Amino acid sequence: MSTTPPAAAEPSPPARRAGGRRGPWPLIRDVLVILLIAVVVSVVVKAFLVRSFYIPSGSMEQTLQQDDRILVDELTPRFTGYERGDVVVFRDPGGWLDTPPQPERSALVEAVDWVLSMVGISASDSDEHLIKRIIGLPGDHVVCCDALGKTTVNGVPIDETPYLNLAPGQSAPEPVPYDVTVPADALWVMGDNRDHSRDSRYNQEQPSQGFVPLDNVVGRAFIITWPIARFGLIDFHHEVFDGVPEQGADAGEP
């Protein structure tokens, strides 16, 4: 008969926490990491790719309506430049806006607005910017107006009816005379609601002489995001300028 003692029983594993649940900290940590990543991505996107703005006035009707919310492409124009017809957002070159002093806001409100602006929900600085359509590029000779009331660019009359907001029976906006050559580092811009737009024409006495320095341009507006009923791409109507010759080459000049 064997006298080998029975094997000792193995110790039981420690009892698991009821239901196998973890404490709250891992979940909180994961949420904080996700929020941090979202904020970092939003900051990068806002700084280098796109920004959100709302339209504070009717100066670009009917292309853009007051209170429309848009996205602005900041990146592409840095590589491709701008074209006549592009709709651009820019900082006030000086004296274009009559901006009243902003009321002071609490630190909490400022912090919340900063976070919302990072993710593209808030656009509280829209009132400090303007949005217009590019009519003249650097070097262009822009004149108002020919016998039919049309603006000419480098000697060529342009038919702006595809985007101008004209009253019934009106064939051209009220003429505001100008005869300018756009500097090498600037743009000449006007609103589509031409008779209700304080644009380059009305700022020739300001320090910028009506021109918008390229350094002031935030980017090119490309899509309406709100309201949903107006969601869609913004038409630049580049075809309006197809017959315009190169800068500094007025039609008819040798």
C-alpha positions in Angstrom: 0.0 0.0 0.0 1.4 3.4 -1.0 2.2 5.7 1.8 2.7 8.9 -0.4 0.9 11.8 1.2 -1.8 13.6 -0.8 -0.7 16.6 -2.8 -1.3 19.9 -1.0 -4.3 21.9 -2.3 -3.3 24.9 -4.5 -4.2 28.3 -3.0 -7.4 29.8 -4.4 -7.0 32.9 -6.6 -8.0 36.1 -4.9 -11.7 36.9 -5.2 -12.6 39.3 -8.0 -14.5 42.5 -7.3 -18.2 41.9 -7.5 -19.4 42.1 -11.2 -15.8 42.5 -12.5 -16.2 46.3 -12.6 -13.3 48.7 -12.6 -13.1 51.9 -10.6 -14.2 55.2 -12.2 -10.7 56.6 -12.8 -9.9 54.6 -16.1 -13.1 55.9 -17.7 -12.4 59.5 -16.6 -8.9 59.2 -17.9 -10.1 57.9 -21.3 -12.6 60.7 -21.6 -10.0 63.4 -20.7 -7.6 61.9 -23.3 -10.2 62.0 -26.0 -11.2 65.6 -25.1 -7.5 66.6 -25.2 -7.0 65.0 -28.6 -10.2 66.7 -29.9 -9.0 70.2 -28.7 -5.5 69.7 -30.1 -6.9 68.6 -33.5 -9.4 71.5 -33.5 -6.6 74.0 -32.7 -4.5 72.7 -35.6 -7.5 72.7 -38.0 -8.4 76.3 -37.0 -4.8 77.5 -37.3 -3.9 75.9 -40.6 -6.9 74.5 -42.4 -10.4 75.9 -41.9 -12.3 78.4 -39.7 -16.0 79.0 -39.1 -17.6 82.4 -39.5 -21.1 83.8 -39.6 -22.3 86.5 -42.0 -23.1 89.6 -40.0 -24.7 91.7 -42.8 -26.5 91.5 -46.1 -23.6 92.9 -48.2 -23.1 89.6 -50.0 -26.7 88.9 -50.8 -27.9 86.8 -52.6 -24.8 84.6 -52.5 -24.7 84.8 -48.7 -27.5 85.7 -46.4 -27.2 87.5 -43.1 -26.6 84.9 -40.3 -25.4 82.2 -42.7 -22.6 80.2 -41.2 -19.6 79.4 -43.5 -16.3 77.6 -43.5 -13.2 79.3 -44.8 -10.3 77.5 -46.4 -7.1 78.9 -44.9 -4.7 76.3 -46.4 -5.2 75.9 -50.2 -4.8 79.7 -51.1 -1.3 79.6 -49.5 -0.3 77.2 -52.3 -2.5 78.2 -55.2 -3.1 81.9 -54.6 -6.4 83.6 -55.2 -8.5 84.1 -58.4 -10.9 86.8 -59.5 -14.3 85.8 -58.2 -13.1 84.1 -55.0 -15.1 85.1 -51.9 -12.7 85.9 -49.2 -12.8 86.7 -45.5 -10.3 89.4 -44.3 -9.4 91.5 -41.2 -10.3 95.1 -41.4 -7.4 96.9 -43.2 -8.2 100.0 -41.1 -11.3 102.2 -40.9 -13.6 99.9 -42.9 -15.6 98.8 -39.8 -17.3 100.9 -37.2 -17.0 98.4 -34.5 -18.5 99.4 -31.1 -16.5 98.6 -28.0 -17.2 95.0 -26.9 -18.7 94.5 -23.4 -16.4 92.9 -20.9 -17.1 89.2 -20.4 -16.3 87.0 -17.4 -13.3 84.7 -17.4 -15.7 81.7 -17.5 -17.6 83.0 -20.6 -14.3 83.7 -22.4 -13.0 80.2 -21.6 -16.2 78.6 -22.9 -16.2 80.7 -26.0 -12.5 79.8 -26.6 -13.3 76.1 -26.4 -16.3 76.4 -28.7 -14.3 78.4 -31.2 -11.6 75.7 -31.2 -14.2 73.1 -32.3 -15.8 75.5 -34.9 -19.1 76.1 -33.0 -18.5 79.7 -31.9 -17.4 82.4 -34.3 -17.4 85.4 -32.0 -14.8 87.4 -33.9 -16.9 87.4 -37.1 -17.8 91.1 -36.5 -14.1 91.9 -36.7 -13.8 90.5 -40.2 -15.3 91.3 -43.6 -16.3 89.1 -46.5 -16.3 90.2 -50.2 -15.7 89.0 -53.7 -12.3 89.5 -55.4 -12.6 91.8 -58.4 -9.0 92.8 -58.9 -5.8 90.9 -58.3 -2.4 92.4 -57.8 -1.5 94.4 -60.9 -5.0 94.6 -62.3 -6.4 97.9 -63.6 -10.0 98.2 -62.3 -12.3 101.0 -63.5 -15.9 102.0 -63.0 -17.6 102.2 -65.2 -18.1 101.8 -69.0 -21.1 103.3 -70.9 -23.3 100.4 -69.8 -22.3 100.8 -66.1 -20.1 97.7 -66.1 -16.8 97.4 -64.2 -13.8 96.9 -66.4 -10.8 94.8 -65.5 -7.7 95.3 -67.6 -9.8 97.1 -70.2 -12.4 94.3 -70.4 -16.0 94.9 -69.2 -17.2 92.1 -67.0 -20.8 90.9 -66.8 -21.5 90.4 -63.1 -25.2 89.6 -63.4 -24.7 85.9 -62.3 -23.9 87.1 -58.8 -25.0 90.7 -58.4 -28.1 91.4 -56.3 -30.0 93.9 -58.4 -33.4 95.4 -58.0 -36.1 94.4 -60.5 -35.4 96.3 -63.8 -32.0 97.4 -62.7 -29.3 96.4 -65.2 -26.2 97.6 -63.2 -25.4 98.9 -59.7 -25.4 102.7 -59.0 -22.0 103.8 -60.3 -19.3 104.7 -57.7 -16.4 106.0 -59.8 -12.9 104.6 -59.3 -9.9 104.0 -61.5 -7.2 102.0 -59.6 -4.3 99.7 -60.2 -4.1 97.1 -57.5 -0.7 97.0 -55.7 1.4 93.9 -55.8 0.5 92.8 -52.3 -3.2 93.6 -52.2 -6.7 92.9 -53.6 -9.7 95.0 -54.8 -12.9 93.6 -53.4 -16.6 94.4 -53.6 -19.8 92.9 -52.3 -22.4 91.1 -54.4 -25.2 93.4 -52.9 -23.3 96.2 -54.6 -25.6 99.1 -53.6 -25.5 98.0 -50.0 -21.8 97.1 -49.5 -19.2 99.3 -47.9 -16.3 97.8 -49.8 -13.1 98.9 -51.6 -15.0 101.7 -53.4 -16.0 103.5 -50.2 -12.7 103.1 -48.4 -10.3 104.9 -50.9 -9.7 107.6 -48.3 -8.7 105.1 -45.6 -5.0 104.2 -45.0 -5.3 101.2 -47.3 -6.8 103.3 -50.1 -9.5 100.7 -50.5 -7.1 97.8 -51.1 -7.0 94.7 -48.9 -3.5 93.7 -48.1 -2.9 90.0 -48.7 -1.6 89.6 -45.2 -5.1 90.6 -43.9 -6.8 87.8 -45.8 -7.9 84.9 -43.6 -8.8 82.6 -46.5 -11.4 81.7 -49.1 -15.0 80.9 -48.1 -16.1 77.7 -49.8 -19.2 76.3 -48.1 -22.4 77.3 -46.3 -22.9 75.0 -43.3 -26.0 76.6 -41.7 -28.9 76.8 -42.0 -29.3 73.3 -43.3 -31.7 74.5 -46.0 -28.8 76.6 -47.5 -26.1 74.0 -47.1 -23.8 73.9 -50.2 -20.7 75.1 -52.0 -20.3 78.8 -52.7 -20.1 79.6 -56.4 -17.1 81.8 -57.3 -18.3 82.4 -60.8 -14.8 82.3 -62.2 -16.3 82.2 -65.7 -17.2 85.9 -65.4 -13.5 86.8 -65.7 -12.6 84.3 -68.4 -11.9 87.1 -71.0 -9.8 89.3 -68.7 -6.1 89.5 -69.9 -3.1 89.2 -67.7 -2.5 91.9 -65.1 -1.2 95.2 -66.5 -2.3 94.3 -70.1 -5.4 96.4 -70.9 -7.2 95.4 -74.0 -6.3 97.6 -76.9 -2.9 98.5 -75.6 0.1 97.7 -77.8 
